[in-house]
Amino acid sequence: MKVTAAIDIGTGSTRSALVDAGGRILAVAAEDYRQIVPAYGWSEQKPEDWWLAACATLSRVTEIARQEGHGIEAVVACGQMHGTVLVDDDGKLTRDTVPLWNDKRTLDYVRDFEERERLEDWLPLTANPPTPAWPAFKLQWLRDHDPAAWARTRTVMMPKDYVNLRLTGERAMDWTDAACSFLMNPETSSWSQKVFDRLGLDPAMMAPVKLPTEVLGAVTTQAAALTGLAEGTPVLTGGADYPVALLGSGVCKPGLASEVAGTSSIVTLVAEKPVLDAEISNVGTPEGNWGAFVLLEAGGDAARWARRTFHGENLDYGAILAMAAAARPGADALFFLPYLVGERLGAHRNSRAQFFGLAAGHGLAEMHRAVLEGVAFAVNRHLAVMERATGTRPEVLIASGGGTRADLWLQIKAAVYGRPILIPEEPECGLVGCAALAAVATGAASDLPQAVNRLVRYGREVEPDPAWVETYARMQPVFDRLYAASQSFYDDLDTLQSHVNQRRQP
């Protein structure tokens, strides 16, 4: 059987899989790693960890392929976005760690840009409002704070591009990653010289932009020995994990809506052109459309935080969900604002998480349920922003990501959103999206919509419970007011934190 070797380089782990021509995952292997948090608002990882995880997981699935007699036609990777990797002339890292998508160290650079510029003038050149997530501002920080590494850097690339470099020796960035960098002109799909000039950066440092379905190169002799892949196997350019997961969930046509529920929660509406609004971001999609989106950075990460904080990671998620299910909808009027790592857009990127309404009668069951409901309320607030900006109200959301495995959370979300949620049969939508890219590259499909029609199936639909809908409809306005009322405290918390940090210094 001819199969695709798909790789998903995530924030929490790398997964490699064998995917057949019908979109079925025949084997999957995962390798975990951690984020490094050296200071509040910072988030880093080591690209070497991604590569070692890719080698380990590919070795396991290629061994299965040999045992089962499967032939790997192509290798396709998708990966976490915005992690800004610097490599030298020889393809070696110029710094060991990389600031990730949820890293906030560039906040002062973003504020400086916002204070000096009219955002309306720049949206047509970038398709996005400024935010600390974008590689553009990460590059400014790296230039100014690590000049030694900067001086040795020849090429800037994203996480999956670094794994591709190690597989093939070739350098490229696909257009889905490039379109969400604050550096690509949405009209020309090329690097925007005006933006580079304004930020004091050099477009010559950027990897060339290619389409996700283009063949980047072939597996080298060295990479073959480390991964079990056959030398010479074609490796595609691939794409960013989020838009590739959209593709693998079937969201590849204008008018379709999605929630990708992973470490973060992202609500997306697909359109032919970017939506130029200061509260909305835009990403290029693999089939050539644009996904207007709003992102909650602590989605699944909020549940991970609760598990670690309340149970020291000693209780599994199934037990935690059962505990939350024992609490009544609304968690007895307990609210959780899930802004554990701040926010990407808006004037309060330094926002914090909080429980509100705690009383003596509340226990861990209510607190866990409030975490799940708080994420849903925050996403629903974002969905309202999207609907106002686009004048569109999707009648159904297509959900993907690890969050779709939690039935209780899906039921909560459907009731909070007040509409059904459609679930793809295969939850590993990023891996299926990789297979769709391979189908076009190998000629098995004429275009990506045709590939999706063949590969993507839906397993179930979660309908909102009317009683829960009523409860949550009463709570959403309170959540929104809490969100607004809390804003005035965040700068004070920053000042207090700064004072504490100074006292800790020797």
Secondary structure as GFF3:
##gff-version 3
##sequence-region A 1 506
A	DSSP	beta_strand	2	9	.	.	.	ID=ss1
A	DSSP	beta_strand	13	19	.	.	.	ID=ss2
A	DSSP	beta_strand	25	32	.	.	.	ID=ss3
A	DSSP	beta_strand	44	45	.	.	.	ID=ss4
A	DSSP	alpha_helix	47	68	.	.	.	ID=ss5
A	DSSP	beta_strand	71	79	.	.	.	ID=ss6
A	DSSP	beta_strand	85	87	.	.	.	ID=ss7
A	DSSP	beta_strand	98	99	.	.	.	ID=ss8
A	DSSP	alpha_helix	107	116	.	.	.	ID=ss9
A	DSSP	alpha_helix	119	126	.	.	.	ID=ss10
A	DSSP	alpha_helix	135	145	.	.	.	ID=ss11
A	DSSP	alpha_helix	147	152	.	.	.	ID=ss12
A	DSSP	beta_strand	155	157	.	.	.	ID=ss13
A	DSSP	alpha_helix	159	168	.	.	.	ID=ss14
A	DSSP	beta_strand	173	174	.	.	.	ID=ss15
A	DSSP	alpha_helix	175	179	.	.	.	ID=ss16
A	DSSP	beta_strand	184	185	.	.	.	ID=ss17
A	DSSP	beta_strand	190	191	.	.	.	ID=ss18
A	DSSP	alpha_helix	193	199	.	.	.	ID=ss19
A	DSSP	three_ten_helix	203	205	.	.	.	ID=ss20
A	DSSP	beta_strand	209	210	.	.	.	ID=ss21
A	DSSP	beta_strand	215	218	.	.	.	ID=ss22
A	DSSP	alpha_helix	221	227	.	.	.	ID=ss23
A	DSSP	beta_strand	234	236	.	.	.	ID=ss24
A	DSSP	beta_strand	239	240	.	.	.	ID=ss25
A	DSSP	alpha_helix	241	248	.	.	.	ID=ss26
A	DSSP	beta_strand	257	261	.	.	.	ID=ss27
A	DSSP	beta_strand	265	271	.	.	.	ID=ss28
A	DSSP	beta_strand	281	284	.	.	.	ID=ss29
A	DSSP	beta_strand	290	296	.	.	.	ID=ss30
A	DSSP	alpha_helix	300	311	.	.	.	ID=ss31
A	DSSP	alpha_helix	317	325	.	.	.	ID=ss32
A	DSSP	beta_strand	335	337	.	.	.	ID=ss33
A	DSSP	beta_strand	354	356	.	.	.	ID=ss34
A	DSSP	alpha_helix	364	390	.	.	.	ID=ss35
A	DSSP	beta_strand	397	400	.	.	.	ID=ss36
A	DSSP	three_ten_helix	402	405	.	.	.	ID=ss37
A	DSSP	alpha_helix	407	417	.	.	.	ID=ss38
A	DSSP	beta_strand	421	424	.	.	.	ID=ss39
A	DSSP	alpha_helix	429	441	.	.	.	ID=ss40
A	DSSP	alpha_helix	448	455	.	.	.	ID=ss41
A	DSSP	beta_strand	458	462	.	.	.	ID=ss42
A	DSSP	alpha_helix	466	486	.	.	.	ID=ss43
A	DSSP	three_ten_helix	487	489	.	.	.	ID=ss44
A	DSSP	alpha_helix	490	504	.	.	.	ID=ss45
###
